[in-house]
């Protein structure tokens, strides 16, 4: 199963983005986690079947209604270690 690290820039903190990511990942039955980074970005590590991971990344490009996603970068991760299942919010 592919594992992807996704980084989001824009107005993505304080708008329910982590909750949105968690609920989207759980609905798609993906594992991983989401966290706010000190630089104002959101970082996500997500794993699962390719089609579901792609649907997840597509949803993150839009985000919740209060967010303004300006930039999304994603790249494969070779060894992410053990990921949370179900998907969780990391503080």
N, C-alpha and C positions, 0 to 999 in steps of 0.2 A: 504494500500500500504506500502510495506517495505521501511524503511529509513535506510541508511547505511553511516557510517563515514569511509572514506578511507584515509590512510596515506601512502605517497610514499617517499622512500629514494633513493638516488643516485644522478646522475646529472639531476635534475628535475627542476631547476630554471634557467631562462635565455635562455631557449631553446624552448619557445612557448608552454609549457605544459598547462598553464591555458587556453590559447586560444583553444588548442586541446581538453581539457576536456569540455569546454563550447560548442564547435561545436558538439562534440560527444553526449553530453547530449541533446542538442537541437534537433539533428537529431532523437534521440530516444524518444523525447518528455518527458524528465524527468525534475523535478524541483530540485533546490538546488543551491549550490555555490561552488566555488573553491578559495583557497587563498594560497599564499606563507607564510610560517611561518619563524620567525627569525632564527630558527635552521637549515635552508636550506632544509627542507622538504616541501611537498605540502600536504595540507589537503582539502578533498572534503567531502561534505555532499550531498547525492543524494537520491531522493525518486521517486518511480514510480512502475509500475508492476514488479513483480519478474524477469521475463525473460529479460526485458529491463535493469533492474539494473544489472543483471548478465553479460549481453553483455557489458555494460558500464565498469564494473570492469575488465573484460577480456581485453578490449581495453586499459585501464589504465596500465595494466601489461606490455604492449608493449610501449605505449606512442608515441610521435611524433618522426620523424627521428633523431633529434639532441639529444634526451634524452637517458640516460642510467639508466633504472629502476633497482635498486638492491634489493629492498624490498618493498612489498605491504602488508599492514595489513588492514583488514576491519572487522568491527563489527557492529551489529545492534544498532540502536539508538531508544530508547523508546519515547523520547519527544524532537524532534529537534525544536519545535516551528514552526513558519511560515517560509516556505522556498521560495526562489525567484522562480518566474515563469514568464518568462522563466528563465532557469538556467543562473547564472551570475558569473562574476569574482568579487571577493571582494578584496579590497586593504587593 
